[in-house]
Amino acid sequence: MRKLKPNTRSREYDSYSPSVRGSVAYAYLTTKKLGHREIDEKILQLDAAYTHGFQAMGILHYQGLYREHSGLLESIDLEAVISKMRSLPDSSRLVADLVAFRSGPTHVDGKEYEEKLAQDIENSYADLREKRLDRLSAKKDDAPRRISLVTSVFERDPDVIAEALFIAKGVCGKCKKPAPFLKKKNNQPYLEVHHIVPVAKGGKDNLSNVIALCPNCHRAMHFG
């Protein structure tokens, strides 16, 4: 296992709970090509266009994790990761965060959760309405249980996204209608950049394989 190199800048690290910091470290260690921007977006729930991945970078560098550690423990479960980290010098900070993540809210694979939720919704919709209403009336607690999602994503080229949006000029590439609203932070039309051939199926992250879509058309491309 490569040596940890904790740095001394703690501003970003101190902004998050140990459990969240542990989730960032675990995802980074076990997912290949997981970039700082993706962590800011998917785990920290931030706008990476604004943060540029610096929040994730600050957390990871203070824990001692750098590019050479990314995906080094791919597909290894949390207990095994903690065990391996304990054997390294200067690992107390990282191990404490990983242990907090283990002890915190339930953590599940993000893709598996979304797929299961979609299937559960279909099953509920197909069920008799009376049964669905009976289940709802029998609920004793309306407060949702908090879970932490560990998500594996493909790294995206920001230049491809920016150029696709520039070419679109605020018009959806499918329905040819203007974007449904303007983004508050910069007053730009809101469109989403979609891979025509999914990257999970070998599609390239280049301009010939992307199209800017309004949210409705984007969802239709995935679920229609």
N, C-alpha and C positions, 0 to 999 in steps of 0.2 A: 504494500500500500504506500502511495506517495506521501511524503512528509507534509504535515500541515504548516501553514505560514500565517498565523494570526497577525493582523496589523493592529494599529492603535487607534484608528478612527472609529468611534462608536456611535456617531450621531444617528445614522439610519438604524443600526442595530437596536439602540435604546428606544426607538419609536414603536417597537412591536413586542408582543408578549412572547415568552419563551416557547409556547406551543406553536405559534405562527412561525417563529424563527426556525424551529425544528422541522416544520413542514416544508419550508423553503430548502433547507439543507438536504432533507431526505429526497425530495423531488430532484434536486440537482445531482446528487450522488447516484441516483438509480435510473435516470432518464438521459439517454444520449441526445446530444445536440439541443438541449434545453437552454435557451438563451435567457439573459437577464430581463429583456423586455417581456418575454412570455411569462416569466415568473411574476413580474409586476402586474400584468394583465390577469392571469389565470388564478394565481394564488393570493396576491395582495389586493386584487380587485382595484387596480389603479389604471389610469390612462397612460399607457406607455408612450404615446405621442408627446406627453408632457414630462413624464419621469425619465424617459430614455433608458429604463432599466437600472437606474442608479440606486434605487431602493434595494433591489435584490442584490446588486453588486456590493453595496455597503454591508448588508447582513452577512453575505457569504465570505467576504474578505476578512471581516472581524472574527468569523469562526475559523478562518484559516483555509478556506476553500477557494480554488482558482480554476482556470480553464482545464488544467490537467486532471482535475478531479471530476469533471463533468461526465456522468454516465459510467464512472469507473466501477460502480457496484450495481450495474444494470440487473434488474429483475430479482434483486436480493431483498428479502423481507426486512422489516424494521428491526426486529430483534438481532438479526445477523449483522446489520449495519452498525447498530450500537456496540455490539461485541467487537467488531473490527476497529471501530473508532477508539474504543477504550485502550487498545494496545499501542496507540500512537502517542508520542510526546506532544505536549501542548494541546491536548484534545478535551480538557475538562469543560471548556466553554461550549464546544460543539456537542459533547455528550449530554450535558445538562439540558440543552435545547431539544435534542432528540428524545430524551427521556420525558420531557414535558409534553412533547408531541404525542408520545405513546400514551401518556396518562390523560391527555386532554380529550376533546370531543372525538367521537368515532371518525376514523379516516377511511375513506373508500376510494377506489379508482373512479375518476370523474366520468370517463366514457361508459364504464359499466353502470354507473348510477343513472346517467341520462338514458341509456338503453332500457334499463329496468323500469324507470319511471314512465317512459313512453309506452312500454308494454302494459304496465299496470293501469295506465289511463285508458288504453284500448279495452282492456278486460272490464274495467269499471263501466265504460260507456256501453259495452255490449250486454252488461248485466241488466236484470230487471230494475227499473227505477225504484220500485218499492224497497228492494234489498239495499240499494245504494243509500236511500234516505234513512233506512233503519240503521245502517252502519254509522251514518253521520249523527243521528240522534243519540246513538249509544256512546259516542266519543266523550270521554271524561276530561280530556285536556286538549284545548285548542292551540296551545303553544307548540310551535314546531321544534323538533329536536335538532340541535345544531350538529352538523357534521363537517369534517374538513376533507375536501376533495384533493386527491393527488392526481394530477393530470399530465399526460404525455402529449406534447404538441410538436408540430413541425415548425422549424424556424422559418420566418417569413422575411423576404427582402423588402425593406421599407420603400426602396426606390421603385420597385414594381408596383406597390400599392399606390404610392403618390402619383406615379405617371398614369396609371389606369384611371385614377380619379380626375387628373388633369384632362385627359383625353375625353372623358365622359362629359365634362363641362356641366355637371349637375343634372344630367338626364340619364334615366335608367336605360341600360343597354337592351332590356327585354321588352318592357311595356312602352318605352319611349316617352314616358311621362317625367316631369320634373321631380326632383327629390322631394319627399313629403314634408321636410322641414329643414331649417338651418340649425347648425350646431351653435350652442350658446357661446362657447369659448372663442370661436373665430368667425362665426357667421358664414361658414362654408356649407354648401348643400350636403346633406347626410346621405351617402350611398355606401354600400358594402361591397368589397372586392371579393369575387367568387372564382374559384378554380374550376374551369370547365371540365377538365379531367382531374378528379381528386388527387391530391398529392399522395394520399394513402394507397392509391391504385397506380402509382408511378407517374402521375402528372408532374410537369415541370413548373417551377416557380418563375415564370417569365411572362412577358407581355402577351405573347401569342396564346397563352393558356388561361388568361384571366379576363373577367368582364365586371364592370361596375353595375351593381343592381340596387334597386330600392329594397327595403326590408321585406315587403310582401313577395316580390319576385324571387328574392334570395331564398326565402323559406319554401316557396313553391318548387324551386330547383332541387331542394333537399328532400322535401316531404310530399310534393305534389304527385 
